[in-house]
Amino acid sequence: PNDAAPVATPSETVTYTLVVTDSLGCTDTAYVTITLDYFTNLGLPNIFSPNGDGNNDVLYVRGSGVNTLQFMIYDRWGEKVFETSNMETGWDGTYKGKDLNSAVFVYLLEATMLGGSILEKKGNITLVR
């Protein structure tokens, strides 16, 4: 209403309308669109150590603003060793119930963000035992 310094924290892309009326009754209207970009809020470590010490034992995709997710990890021969569509499900460094040795793996990450944008990332993850 009559706030000289309004603050907004939208959770999705939104357009705000500002209507100002001066003391003579003249009005003007301004529009501002706040577009949320969640790309910078999605992260993945490039190394983890599933050795049972309680530190970095499970590899998770972390972030906010994700609508859908597809996360896949492949070994150096191109065999898929892990896949999830749930950010709460991480990789513990196993494949078919067996611990994998220290190695470099390739990941593919495809995410649709709440704002509708699509993020595709790929890179390496080092497993250290």
SELUM-162379 format. One record per residue: residue number from 0; x negated, y negated, z negated of N, C-alpha, C, CB in turn. Coordinates in nm, 4 decimals. Glycine has a CB too. Layout:
// residues N
[senu NUM [X Y Z] [X Y Z] [X Y Z] [X Y Z]]
...
***
This chain:
// residues 129
[senu 0 [-0.0823 0.1211 0.0000] [0.0000 0.0000 0.0000] [-0.0857 -0.1261 0.0000] [0.0931 -0.0006 -0.1210]]
[senu 1 [-0.1093 -0.1906 -0.1093] [-0.1850 -0.3164 -0.1129] [-0.3230 -0.2941 -0.1725] [-0.1092 -0.4233 -0.1935]]
[senu 2 [-0.3978 -0.2050 -0.1177] [-0.5306 -0.1712 -0.1680] [-0.6362 -0.2355 -0.0786] [-0.5502 -0.0171 -0.1745]]
[senu 3 [-0.7245 -0.3160 -0.1385] [-0.8281 -0.3846 -0.0610] [-0.9399 -0.2909 -0.0175] [-0.8862 -0.4985 -0.1418]]
[senu 4 [-0.9555 -0.1785 -0.0863] [-1.0627 -0.0831 -0.0522] [-1.0084 0.0594 -0.0587] [-1.1850 -0.0993 -0.1486]]
[senu 5 [-0.9226 0.0955 0.0354] [-0.8640 0.2305 0.0306] [-0.9689 0.3383 0.0595] [-0.7482 0.2419 0.1316]]
[senu 6 [-0.9500 0.4524 -0.0014] [-1.0387 0.5672 0.0186] [-0.9528 0.6846 0.0624] [-1.1198 0.6016 -0.1119]]
[senu 7 [-0.9990 0.7551 0.1647] [-0.9261 0.8725 0.2132] [-1.0239 0.9885 0.2255] [-0.8564 0.8436 0.3503]]
[senu 8 [-0.9780 1.1072 0.1931] [-1.0596 1.2279 0.2084] [-0.9763 1.3335 0.2808] [-1.1095 1.2811 0.0693]]
[senu 9 [-0.9605 1.3174 0.4111] [-0.8767 1.4118 0.4858] [-0.9426 1.5488 0.4973] [-0.8467 1.3570 0.6252]]
[senu 10 [-0.8610 1.6519 0.5078] [-0.9115 1.7882 0.5241] [-0.9035 1.8338 0.6695] [-0.8333 1.8846 0.4350]]
[senu 11 [-0.8509 1.7482 0.7557] [-0.8432 1.7780 0.8984] [-0.8480 1.6459 0.9748] [-0.7132 1.8590 0.9331]]
[senu 12 [-0.8675 1.6538 1.1050] [-0.8708 1.5333 1.1872] [-0.7371 1.4605 1.1759] [-0.9022 1.5681 1.3353]]
[senu 13 [-0.7441 1.3292 1.1550] [-0.6225 1.2518 1.1313] [-0.6420 1.1094 1.1850] [-0.5868 1.2495 0.9790]]
[senu 14 [-0.5318 1.0452 1.2248] [-0.5344 0.9046 1.2661] [-0.4591 0.8227 1.1625] [-0.4719 0.8855 1.4084]]
[senu 15 [-0.5261 0.7188 1.1122] [-0.4639 0.6281 1.0163] [-0.4226 0.5006 1.0891] [-0.5607 0.5960 0.8980]]
[senu 16 [-0.3104 0.4443 1.0461] [-0.2592 0.3198 1.1027] [-0.2618 0.2133 0.9942] [-0.1149 0.3380 1.1600]]
[senu 17 [-0.3174 0.0974 1.0279] [-0.3228 -0.0149 0.9349] [-0.2434 -0.1302 0.9954] [-0.4708 -0.0575 0.9049]]
[senu 18 [-0.1446 -0.1770 0.9224] [-0.0647 -0.2918 0.9653] [-0.0898 -0.4039 0.8649] [0.0895 -0.2559 0.9750]]
[senu 19 [-0.1316 -0.5193 0.9165] [-0.1627 -0.6342 0.8314] [-0.0685 -0.7483 0.8679] [-0.3123 -0.6779 0.8470]]
[senu 20 [-0.0146 -0.8115 0.7652] [0.0714 -0.9287 0.7842] [0.0108 -1.0445 0.7062] [0.2191 -0.9002 0.7377]]
[senu 21 [-0.0110 -1.1573 0.7738] [-0.0691 -1.2724 0.7036] [0.0416 -1.3566 0.6395] [-0.1533 -1.3593 0.8012]]
[senu 22 [-0.0012 -1.4654 0.5762] [0.0945 -1.5499 0.5029] [0.1940 -1.6212 0.5942] [0.0196 -1.6529 0.4211]]
[senu 23 [0.1647 -1.6289 0.7242] [0.2565 -1.6922 0.8193] [0.3510 -1.5911 0.8845] [0.1774 -1.7652 0.9269]]
[senu 24 [0.3371 -1.4644 0.8450] [0.4245 -1.3615 0.8999] [0.3725 -1.2959 1.0257] [0.5566 -1.4191 0.9276]]
[senu 25 [0.2520 -1.3323 1.0688] [0.1931 -1.2690 1.1874] [0.1383 -1.1318 1.1493] [0.0804 -1.3581 1.2484]]
[senu 26 [0.1609 -1.0357 1.2362] [0.1135 -0.9003 1.2073] [0.0180 -0.8523 1.3156] [0.2317 -0.8034 1.1945]]
[senu 27 [-0.0657 -0.7603 1.2747] [-0.1554 -0.6936 1.3682] [-0.1686 -0.5492 1.3215] [-0.2961 -0.7653 1.3762]]
[senu 28 [-0.1952 -0.4622 1.4167] [-0.2056 -0.3192 1.3868] [-0.3396 -0.2669 1.4372] [-0.0880 -0.2398 1.4511]]
[senu 29 [-0.4017 -0.1832 1.3563] [-0.5279 -0.1182 1.3958] [-0.5150 0.0308 1.3669] [-0.6517 -0.1801 1.3193]]
[senu 30 [-0.5841 0.1092 1.4478] [-0.5821 0.2541 1.4322] [-0.7253 0.3038 1.4173] [-0.5116 0.3228 1.5529]]
[senu 31 [-0.7438 0.4002 1.3317] [-0.8745 0.4647 1.3188] [-0.8515 0.6153 1.3096] [-0.9535 0.4111 1.1932]]
[senu 32 [-0.9261 0.6894 1.3904] [-0.9165 0.8353 1.3877] [-1.0403 0.8908 1.3196] [-0.9012 0.8939 1.5313]]
[senu 33 [-1.0188 0.9728 1.2201] [-1.1273 1.0411 1.1501] [-1.1317 1.1830 1.2057] [-1.1065 1.0401 0.9922]]
[senu 34 [-1.2415 1.2153 1.2734] [-1.2590 1.3484 1.3304] [-1.3587 1.4246 1.2449] [-1.3066 1.3410 1.4786]]
[senu 35 [-1.3160 1.5342 1.1899] [-1.4046 1.6146 1.1065] [-1.4833 1.7112 1.1934] [-1.3245 1.6911 0.9991]]
[senu 36 [-1.6120 1.7163 1.1702] [-1.7004 1.8074 1.2418] [-1.7641 1.8985 1.1387] [-1.8088 1.7302 1.3250]]
[senu 37 [-1.7229 2.0237 1.1379] [-1.7688 2.1179 1.0370] [-1.8976 2.1893 1.0751] [-1.6622 2.2189 1.0106]]
[senu 38 [-1.9543 2.1587 1.1913] [-2.0737 2.2301 1.2355] [-2.1846 2.2251 1.1314] [-2.1236 2.1722 1.3664]]
[senu 39 [-2.2059 2.1101 1.0723] [-2.3166 2.0951 0.9791] [-2.2903 2.1647 0.8466] [-2.3443 1.9494 0.9553]]
[senu 40 [-2.1700 2.2132 0.8253] [-2.1371 2.2787 0.6995] [-2.1500 2.4303 0.7056] [-1.9980 2.2421 0.6587]]
[senu 41 [-2.2077 2.4838 0.8112] [-2.2195 2.6282 0.8262] [-2.3672 2.6642 0.8295] [-2.1467 2.6781 0.9547]]
[senu 42 [-2.4079 2.7498 0.7366] [-2.5501 2.7814 0.7284] [-2.5768 2.9286 0.7055] [-2.6135 2.7020 0.6190]]
[senu 43 [-2.6985 2.9665 0.7376] [-2.7408 3.1054 0.7267] [-2.8908 3.1064 0.7007] [-2.7048 3.1867 0.8557]]
[senu 44 [-2.9355 3.1736 0.5939] [-3.0799 3.1817 0.5713] [-3.1472 3.2630 0.6814] [-3.1097 3.2440 0.4337]]
[senu 45 [-3.2760 3.2429 0.7012] [-3.3460 3.3200 0.8037] [-3.4306 3.4323 0.7450] [-3.4335 3.2285 0.8860]]
[senu 46 [-3.4222 3.4498 0.6131] [-3.4942 3.5584 0.5473] [-3.4155 3.5999 0.4230] [-3.6404 3.5154 0.5100]]
[senu 47 [-3.4159 3.7290 0.3934] [-3.3563 3.7757 0.2679] [-3.4278 3.9027 0.2241] [-3.2029 3.8011 0.2839]]
[senu 48 [-3.4098 3.9365 0.0950] [-3.4862 4.0471 0.0371] [-3.3952 4.1394 -0.0439] [-3.5998 3.9934 -0.0517]]
[senu 49 [-3.3301 4.2329 0.0223] [-3.2397 4.3249 -0.0482] [-3.3170 4.4337 -0.1231] [-3.1420 4.3896 0.0510]]
[senu 50 [-3.3856 4.3916 -0.2308] [-3.4691 4.4853 -0.3054] [-3.4174 4.5141 -0.4462] [-3.6089 4.4319 -0.3140]]
[senu 51 [-3.2957 4.4679 -0.4766] [-3.2345 4.4994 -0.6046] [-3.2769 4.4115 -0.7202] [-3.2636 4.6379 -0.6384]]
[senu 52 [-3.3492 4.3019 -0.6928] [-3.3938 4.2159 -0.8023] [-3.2916 4.1082 -0.8396] [-3.5244 4.1504 -0.7651]]
[senu 53 [-3.1784 4.1050 -0.7699] [-3.0743 4.0072 -0.7998] [-3.0914 3.8739 -0.7297] [-3.0690 3.9842 -0.9453]]
[senu 54 [-3.1991 3.8565 -0.6544] [-3.2236 3.7329 -0.5793] [-3.2212 3.7620 -0.4304] [-3.3589 3.6692 -0.6197]]
[senu 55 [-3.1317 3.6970 -0.3587] [-3.1230 3.7116 -0.2123] [-3.1069 3.8565 -0.1678] [-3.2466 3.6530 -0.1474]]
[senu 56 [-3.0312 3.9348 -0.2432] [-3.0118 4.0764 -0.2098] [-2.9088 4.0982 -0.0997] [-2.9698 4.1526 -0.3328]]
[senu 57 [-2.8216 4.0011 -0.0783] [-2.7175 4.0126 0.0237] [-2.7203 3.8857 0.1087] [-2.5757 4.0344 -0.0411]]
[senu 58 [-2.7097 3.9030 0.2390] [-2.7117 3.7920 0.3338] [-2.5686 3.7517 0.3673] [-2.7896 3.8302 0.4626]]
[senu 59 [-2.5342 3.6262 0.3400] [-2.4008 3.5733 0.3676] [-2.4093 3.4536 0.4613] [-2.3300 3.5337 0.2370]]
[senu 60 [-2.3062 3.4355 0.5422] [-2.2846 3.3091 0.6120] [-2.2137 3.2201 0.5111] [-2.2003 3.3270 0.7472]]
[senu 61 [-2.2625 3.0980 0.4928] [-2.2019 3.0063 0.3963] [-2.1598 2.8778 0.4657] [-2.2996 2.9755 0.2812]]
[senu 62 [-2.0543 2.8185 0.4135] [-2.0084 2.6919 0.4678] [-1.8622 2.6693 0.4386] [-2.0327 2.6863 0.6163]]
[senu 63 [-1.8081 2.5681 0.5025] [-1.6673 2.5347 0.4835] [-1.6070 2.4956 0.6171] [-1.6503 2.4204 0.3801]]
[senu 64 [-1.4764 2.4926 0.6199] [-1.4066 2.4507 0.7402] [-1.3993 2.5552 0.8491] [-1.4709 2.3312 0.7940]]
[senu 65 [-1.4201 2.6820 0.8125] [-1.4194 2.7899 0.9113] [-1.2796 2.8494 0.9210] [-1.5227 2.8994 0.8745]]
[senu 66 [-1.2275 2.8568 1.0410] [-1.0978 2.9197 1.0640] [-1.1157 3.0682 1.0938] [-1.0234 2.8502 1.1798]]
[senu 67 [-1.1995 3.1002 1.1926] [-1.2297 3.2402 1.2237] [-1.3805 3.2545 1.2405] [-1.1542 3.2877 1.3529]]
[senu 68 [-1.4292 3.3759 1.2153] [-1.5724 3.4017 1.2179] [-1.5990 3.5397 1.2738] [-1.6330 3.3879 1.0781]]
[senu 69 [-1.7045 3.5512 1.3526] [-1.7550 3.6804 1.3984] [-1.9064 3.6739 1.3809] [-1.7133 3.7118 1.5499]]
[senu 70 [-1.9612 3.7599 1.2940] [-2.1036 3.7595 1.2615] [-2.1584 3.8991 1.2867] [-2.1284 3.7152 1.1135]]
[senu 71 [-2.2596 3.9078 1.3738] [-2.3161 4.0371 1.4124] [-2.4675 4.0333 1.3984] [-2.2759 4.0740 1.5574]]
[senu 72 [-2.5251 4.1460 1.3557] [-2.6701 4.1588 1.3426] [-2.7146 4.2816 1.4207] [-2.7132 4.1691 1.1926]]
[senu 73 [-2.8241 4.2647 1.4970] [-2.8775 4.3715 1.5823] [-3.0233 4.3984 1.5469] [-2.8644 4.3342 1.7323]]
[senu 74 [-3.0643 4.5251 1.5613] [-3.2055 4.5572 1.5423] [-3.2831 4.5278 1.6704] [-3.2231 4.7052 1.5010]]
[senu 75 [-3.4129 4.5554 1.6704] [-3.4961 4.5187 1.7863] [-3.4671 4.6007 1.9106] [-3.6409 4.5334 1.7514]]
[senu 76 [-3.3922 4.7099 1.8959] [-3.3533 4.7910 2.0109] [-3.2144 4.7535 2.0627] [-3.3567 4.9387 1.9741]]
[senu 77 [-3.1532 4.6539 2.0001] [-3.0223 4.6077 2.0445] [-2.9053 4.6820 1.9833] [-3.0140 4.6183 2.1910]]
[senu 78 [-2.9321 4.7652 1.8835] [-2.8229 4.8375 1.8178] [-2.7611 4.7490 1.7098] [-2.8737 4.9715 1.7564]]
[senu 79 [-2.6288 4.7400 1.7108] [-2.5591 4.6601 1.6107] [-2.5660 4.7323 1.4763] [-2.4111 4.6344 1.6526]]
[senu 80 [-2.6252 4.6660 1.3766] [-2.6401 4.7270 1.2445] [-2.5432 4.6681 1.1428] [-2.7823 4.7101 1.1952]]
[senu 81 [-2.4776 4.5562 1.1779] [-2.3824 4.4946 1.0857] [-2.2890 4.4040 1.1643] [-2.4556 4.4148 0.9743]]
[senu 82 [-2.1633 4.4003 1.1193] [-2.0647 4.3098 1.1786] [-1.9584 4.2783 1.0754] [-2.0009 4.3715 1.3059]]
[senu 83 [-1.9158 4.1525 1.0719] [-1.8072 4.1128 0.9837] [-1.7325 3.9941 1.0436] [-1.8607 4.0781 0.8434]]
[senu 84 [-1.6076 3.9812 1.0042] [-1.5285 3.8635 1.0387] [-1.4831 3.7931 0.9109] [-1.4063 3.9028 1.1262]]
[senu 85 [-1.5478 3.8276 0.7989] [-1.5120 3.7740 0.6681] [-1.6357 3.7107 0.6045] [-1.4532 3.8854 0.5764]]
[senu 86 [-1.6291 3.5823 0.5723] [-1.7443 3.5152 0.5118] [-1.7790 3.5708 0.3748] [-1.7177 3.3674 0.5007]]
[senu 87 [-1.6865 3.6387 0.3111] [-1.7128 3.6960 0.1791] [-1.7808 3.8321 0.1873] [-1.5835 3.7085 0.1017]]
[senu 88 [-1.7959 3.8844 0.3073] [-1.8634 4.0127 0.3263] [-2.0025 3.9855 0.3798] [-1.7835 4.1060 0.4229]]
[senu 89 [-2.1028 4.0213 0.3015] [-2.2410 3.9989 0.3417] [-2.3101 4.1288 0.3786] [-2.3174 3.9295 0.2309]]
[senu 90 [-2.4295 4.1150 0.4338] [-2.5095 4.2310 0.4737] [-2.6115 4.2606 0.3652] [-2.5800 4.2066 0.6101]]
[senu 91 [-2.6150 4.3859 0.3223] [-2.7068 4.4274 0.2162] [-2.8336 4.4937 0.2691] [-2.6365 4.5217 0.1226]]
[senu 92 [-2.8577 4.4858 0.3988] [-2.9792 4.5421 0.4568] [-2.9723 4.6911 0.4830] [-3.0936 4.5145 0.3678]]
[senu 93 [-2.8495 4.7450 0.4849] [-2.8340 4.8881 0.5123] [-2.7654 4.9084 0.6468] [-2.7535 4.9572 0.3998]]
[senu 94 [-2.7809 5.0299 0.6980] [-2.7114 5.0707 0.8199] [-2.6735 5.2164 0.8028] [-2.7999 5.0490 0.9485]]
[senu 95 [-2.5445 5.2444 0.8174] [-2.4907 5.3793 0.7965] [-2.5307 5.4336 0.6600] [-2.5392 5.4743 0.9070]]
[senu 96 [-2.5278 5.3437 0.5599] [-2.5535 5.3834 0.4222] [-2.6991 5.3983 0.3840] [-2.4862 5.5091 0.3961]]
[senu 97 [-2.7908 5.3688 0.4739] [-2.9336 5.3839 0.4440] [-3.0037 5.2490 0.4513] [-2.9996 5.4836 0.5415]]
[senu 98 [-3.0997 5.2298 0.3593] [-3.1789 5.1072 0.3602] [-3.2609 5.0973 0.4879] [-3.2708 5.1013 0.2376]]
[senu 99 [-3.2582 4.9807 0.5490] [-3.3441 4.9560 0.6646] [-3.4785 4.9020 0.6161] [-3.2769 4.8564 0.7641]]
[senu 100 [-3.5840 4.9321 0.6900] [-3.7172 4.8835 0.6555] [-3.7287 4.7345 0.6843] [-3.8248 4.9611 0.7328]]
[senu 101 [-3.8315 4.6735 0.6283] [-3.8610 4.5334 0.6581] [-3.8767 4.5170 0.8080] [-3.9889 4.4858 0.5840]]
[senu 102 [-3.8110 4.4162 0.8624] [-3.8153 4.3937 1.0072] [-3.7480 4.2608 1.0384] [-3.7461 4.5104 1.0849]]
[senu 103 [-3.7587 4.2209 1.1643] [-3.6893 4.1025 1.2138] [-3.5684 4.1496 1.2934] [-3.7837 4.0125 1.3012]]
[senu 104 [-3.4538 4.0897 1.2648] [-3.3279 4.1235 1.3296] [-3.2750 4.0001 1.4019] [-3.2240 4.1764 1.2265]]
[senu 105 [-3.1880 4.0228 1.4981] [-3.1248 3.9143 1.5732] [-2.9799 3.9024 1.5276] [-3.1333 3.9393 1.7277]]
[senu 106 [-2.9338 3.7791 1.5081] [-2.7933 3.7597 1.4731] [-2.7227 3.6768 1.5797] [-2.7806 3.6917 1.3357]]
[senu 107 [-2.5931 3.7021 1.5915] [-2.5024 3.6213 1.6729] [-2.3889 3.5776 1.5818] [-2.4485 3.7010 1.7987]]
[senu 108 [-2.3587 3.4509 1.5848] [-2.2546 3.3947 1.5001] [-2.1615 3.3126 1.5873] [-2.3149 3.3082 1.3855]]
[senu 109 [-2.0341 3.3471 1.5846] [-1.9318 3.2736 1.6580] [-1.8250 3.2327 1.5582] [-1.8713 3.3592 1.7751]]
[senu 110 [-1.7986 3.1027 1.5493] [-1.7001 3.0537 1.4536] [-1.6099 2.9506 1.5190] [-1.7690 2.9938 1.3304]]
[senu 111 [-1.4823 2.9577 1.4859] [-1.3875 2.8537 1.5230] [-1.3613 2.7733 1.3967] [-1.2540 2.9135 1.5838]]
[senu 112 [-1.3868 2.6443 1.4044] [-1.3733 2.5590 1.2882] [-1.2285 2.5104 1.2750] [-1.4702 2.4398 1.2974]]
[senu 113 [-1.1936 2.4612 1.1560] [-1.0569 2.4151 1.1317] [-1.0163 2.3035 1.2264] [-1.0425 2.3680 0.9888]]
[senu 114 [-1.1100 2.2201 1.2674] [-1.0800 2.1120 1.3606] [-1.0626 2.1587 1.5035] [-1.1879 2.0098 1.3554]]
[senu 115 [-1.0844 2.2903 1.5287] [-1.0662 2.3458 1.6622] [-1.1943 2.3616 1.7413] [-0.9733 2.2608 1.7383]]
[senu 116 [-1.3036 2.3026 1.6945] [-1.4299 2.3163 1.7670] [-1.4851 2.4578 1.7490] [-1.5330 2.2111 1.7182]]
[senu 117 [-1.5672 2.4984 1.8447] [-1.6245 2.6329 1.8437] [-1.7751 2.6216 1.8258] [-1.5898 2.7103 1.9746]]
[senu 118 [-1.8277 2.7023 1.7367] [-1.9705 2.7052 1.7090] [-2.0254 2.8412 1.7473] [-1.9994 2.6740 1.5603]]
[senu 119 [-2.1320 2.8417 1.8246] [-2.2016 2.9657 1.8580] [-2.3478 2.9466 1.8227] [-2.1839 3.0037 2.0096]]
[senu 120 [-2.3997 3.0348 1.7380] [-2.5396 3.0285 1.6980] [-2.6014 3.1662 1.7155] [-2.5544 2.9792 1.5514]]
[senu 121 [-2.7303 3.1679 1.7442] [-2.8040 3.2931 1.7459] [-2.9445 3.2638 1.6977] [-2.8048 3.3578 1.8880]]
[senu 122 [-3.0062 3.3655 1.6400] [-3.1397 3.3460 1.5862] [-3.1915 3.4731 1.5241] [-3.1405 3.2341 1.4844]]
[senu 123 [-3.2987 3.4586 1.4472] [-3.3631 3.5727 1.3829] [-3.3431 3.5691 1.2328] [-3.5117 3.5756 1.4156]]
[senu 124 [-3.3345 3.6871 1.1750] [-3.3289 3.7048 1.0308] [-3.4370 3.8055 0.9949] [-3.1864 3.7523 0.9827]]
[senu 125 [-3.5184 3.7712 0.8973] [-3.6227 3.8623 0.8524] [-3.5778 3.9313 0.7249] [-3.7560 3.7875 0.8302]]
[senu 126 [-3.5784 4.0630 0.7267] [-3.5477 4.1440 0.6096] [-3.6815 4.1823 0.5470] [-3.4613 4.2718 0.6467]]
[senu 127 [-3.6991 4.1492 0.4190] [-3.8223 4.1809 0.3468] [-3.7863 4.2648 0.2258] [-3.8989 4.0514 0.3044]]
[senu 128 [-3.8480 4.3798 0.2130] [-3.8231 4.4670 0.0969] [-3.9338 4.4505 -0.0041] [-3.8116 4.6152 0.1393]]
***
